[in-house]
Amino acid sequence: MSTARRCSKSLGNFTTIRTLLETYEPLALRLFFCRPTIAARLI
């Protein structure tokens, strides 16, 4: 069963790309977002 909640700044479960870039190195974000998915690794 899903326990998905709505994304909202007031709930504190939302962030922007700008905030991510201020927090993490751009290369680290590139590696994270370009990594292969689990499904791709199973093939």
CNS distance restraints for C-alpha pairs under 8 A (distance, minus, plus):
assign (resid   7 and name CA) (resid  11 and name CA) 7.31 0.50 0.50
assign (resid   7 and name CA) (resid  13 and name CA) 5.74 0.50 0.50
assign (resid   7 and name CA) (resid  14 and name CA) 5.60 0.50 0.50
assign (resid   8 and name CA) (resid  12 and name CA) 6.41 0.50 0.50
assign (resid   8 and name CA) (resid  13 and name CA) 5.97 0.50 0.50
assign (resid   8 and name CA) (resid  14 and name CA) 5.47 0.50 0.50
assign (resid   9 and name CA) (resid  13 and name CA) 6.33 0.50 0.50
assign (resid   9 and name CA) (resid  14 and name CA) 5.22 0.50 0.50
assign (resid   9 and name CA) (resid  15 and name CA) 7.37 0.50 0.50
assign (resid  15 and name CA) (resid  19 and name CA) 6.46 0.50 0.50
assign (resid  15 and name CA) (resid  20 and name CA) 7.29 0.50 0.50
assign (resid  16 and name CA) (resid  20 and name CA) 6.42 0.50 0.50
assign (resid  17 and name CA) (resid  21 and name CA) 6.15 0.50 0.50
assign (resid  18 and name CA) (resid  22 and name CA) 6.29 0.50 0.50
assign (resid  19 and name CA) (resid  23 and name CA) 6.18 0.50 0.50
assign (resid  20 and name CA) (resid  24 and name CA) 5.81 0.50 0.50
assign (resid  21 and name CA) (resid  25 and name CA) 6.42 0.50 0.50
assign (resid  21 and name CA) (resid  26 and name CA) 6.14 0.50 0.50
assign (resid  21 and name CA) (resid  29 and name CA) 7.88 0.50 0.50
assign (resid  24 and name CA) (resid  28 and name CA) 6.72 0.50 0.50
assign (resid  24 and name CA) (resid  29 and name CA) 6.89 0.50 0.50
assign (resid  25 and name CA) (resid  29 and name CA) 6.58 0.50 0.50
assign (resid  26 and name CA) (resid  30 and name CA) 6.23 0.50 0.50
assign (resid  27 and name CA) (resid  31 and name CA) 6.21 0.50 0.50
assign (resid  28 and name CA) (resid  32 and name CA) 6.17 0.50 0.50
assign (resid  29 and name CA) (resid  33 and name CA) 6.11 0.50 0.50
assign (resid  30 and name CA) (resid  34 and name CA) 5.89 0.50 0.50
assign (resid  31 and name CA) (resid  35 and name CA) 5.93 0.50 0.50
assign (resid  36 and name CA) (resid  40 and name CA) 6.12 0.50 0.50
assign (resid  36 and name CA) (resid  41 and name CA) 6.81 0.50 0.50
assign (resid  37 and name CA) (resid  41 and name CA) 6.55 0.50 0.50
assign (resid  38 and name CA) (resid  42 and name CA) 6.49 0.50 0.50
assign (resid  39 and name CA) (resid  43 and name CA) 6.89 0.50 0.50
